Amino acid sequence: MRKLKDISYILDYVFGRSIHDSIDLGQIKFLVSKKTGKVKQLYCDDG
């Protein structure tokens, strides 16, 4: 699995720079494939 700092880079790439400032990285959950180790899905847990 990649390090967590790559997650913020992915968010910047997908959503643009503006959403990175408004989202806490602790709220982000991601599903990782057990076979390949790649991230399958990202979603935000806003409570």
Contacts in CASP RR format, 6 or more apart in sequence:
PFRMAT RR
TARGET T0000
AUTHOR 0000-0000-0000
METHOD contacts of the structure
MODEL  1
MRKLKDISYILDYVFGRSIHDSIDLGQIKFLVSKKTGKVKQLYCDDG
1 32 0 8 1.000
1 37 0 8 1.000
2 39 0 8 1.000
4 25 0 8 1.000
7 25 0 8 1.000
7 28 0 8 1.000
7 30 0 8 1.000
7 42 0 8 1.000
8 20 0 8 1.000
8 25 0 8 1.000
10 39 0 8 1.000
10 42 0 8 1.000
11 19 0 8 1.000
11 20 0 8 1.000
11 23 0 8 1.000
11 28 0 8 1.000
11 42 0 8 1.000
12 20 0 8 1.000
23 44 0 8 1.000
27 44 0 8 1.000
27 45 0 8 1.000
27 46 0 8 1.000
27 47 0 8 1.000
28 42 0 8 1.000
28 43 0 8 1.000
28 44 0 8 1.000
28 45 0 8 1.000
29 42 0 8 1.000
29 43 0 8 1.000
29 44 0 8 1.000
29 45 0 8 1.000
30 39 0 8 1.000
30 40 0 8 1.000
30 41 0 8 1.000
30 42 0 8 1.000
30 43 0 8 1.000
31 39 0 8 1.000
31 40 0 8 1.000
31 41 0 8 1.000
32 38 0 8 1.000
32 39 0 8 1.000
32 40 0 8 1.000
33 39 0 8 1.000
33 40 0 8 1.000
END
